[in-house]
């Protein structure tokens, strides 16, 4: 038994989580008039969708927040876009059609890579280059 386990062999985190759920579950039951406790646990596809959207928003907003420069794009936005792609592939392989929910973050995750590719193509073929 490690120091993070209680007497029953459960982890302290699980014990605290149950206590939290019991306390706020009772308050919610009193306020909403439900006879039993309600536990809300997101399913795996929903959790993957939330993670995907969080990473995609980070990819889109990091260069805007830190200043649009090459360093913020190379060190933050592009790796987060790659991470988003890995999350989407993993979710689709693991969850099938429900994994397609992770595509919600597509416009945010691919914003800067697509704009960079369009700017590169514009400069390469002699159109309006910045």
N, C-alpha and C positions, 0 to 999 in steps of 0.2 A: 504494500500500500504506500503510495507516494504521499508527500505532504499536501498535495492538492486534492486528496480524497478524504471524505468524511468517514464516519464509523461504518456506514452501510456500503461503502465501496464506490459511492457515486462521487463524481467530481464536484468541487465546490461551485464551479460555474453552473452546472446543471441544477444544483440545489438552490442557488440564488435565482436562477431563471424560473424555477417552479414557484418559489416564494413570491417573486415579482408577479407572475401570472395569477397566483391565487389572490394576492392583494388587489390588483387592478381588475381582475375578473369579478371579484365581489362588488367592487364599486360600480363597475359596468352593469352587473346584474341588478343592483339596486336602482340605478338610474334608468335602465331600459326595461326593467320588469321581467327579465328572463329567469326561469327557474334553475338553470344549470350554467356552469361556467362555459364561456365560449373561448376556444383557442383558435387563433388565426395563425397559420403557418403557411408561408408561400410555397407553392409547388416548385419543383426544379426549373421548369420552363419560365415561370414568372420571375424567379430569382435570377436566372440567366438574362432575361430581358432587362431587368433593372441594372444588372452589372454592365450589360452591353450599352445601355443608354448612358450610364454614368461615364464609362470610358469614352464613348463617342462625344459626349458633351465636353469632357476634358480635352479631347483632341481638337475640337473646334474652338473652344474658348481660351485655351492656354496662350496661343499666339496673340490673340486680341487683348488679353489682360497684361501679358508681359511685354508687349510691344512687338509689332510685326517685324521681326528680323530673322536672319538666317539661323541663328543659334536656337531661338525658340521653336522654329519649325523642325530643325534637324534633331534636337535633343528631346523635344516633348511631343510635338504634334505627330510626326511620322511614326515614332515608336508606339504611341497610343493608337494610331490607326492600324498598325500591324497587330497590336494586341487585340483590338476590336475584331479584326479579321479572324484571328485564332479563336476567339470566343464564339463567333458566329459559326465557324466550321465545327467546333466541338459541340455546340448546342444542336446543330442540325444532325450531326452524326448520332448524338445521344438521344435526342427527343423526336427526331423525324420532323413531321409537319409542324408540330408545336414549337420546334426550335426555330422556325421561321419568324417567330415573334421578335427575335433578336435583331431582325432587319429594320426595326423601328429607328435605330440610330444611324442608318445608312447616310442620310444627308449630312449629318454632323461629322461622322467619322471620315468621310471622303471629301469634305469641303476643301481643305488645304492641299491634299495631294492632287486633286483634279484641277484646282486653280493653278497650281505650280506646273502641271503637265501642259495645260493650255497656254500658259505664258511661255514655256519653253518652246512649244510648237510654233507659237506666233513669232518668236525671235528667230527660230531656226529657218523658217520659210519666208523671212523678210517682211513681215507685216509689222504692225505697231509694237515695237519693242520698248520696254521701259528703260 
